[in-house]
Amino acid sequence: MADRNAKIHGNAAGRYFVDTSCSACNLCAEIAPDNFKLTSDGTGAIVIKQPQSPGEEEICKEAKENCPSEAIGDNG
């Protein structure tokens, strides 16, 4: 389970976030490329845009559910 207190710096403000347990596998960015990307140093992923439509909400949820590190959290 992702830890709000261990968010990776650079996550867009809002419901979804990625924490420091991220293994940088890039699966979230493959599932939701408009919402997630790897950090510039490649050590983890961040949320670059919070979902703004039901479709984006669904793919962000899918990314969270499929994260092998369970590093994606949501405040909802």
HELIX and SHEET records of a PDB file:
HELIX    1   1 ARG A    4  ALA A    6  5                                   3    
HELIX    2   2 LEU A   27  ILE A   31  1                                   5    
HELIX    3   3 PRO A   54  ASN A   66  1                                  13    
SHEET    1   A 2 TYR A  16  VAL A  18  0                                        
SHEET    2   A 2 ILE A  72  ASP A  74 -1                                        
SHEET    1   B 2 PHE A  36  LEU A  38  0                                        
SHEET    2   B 2 ALA A  45  VAL A  47 -1                                        
END                                                                             
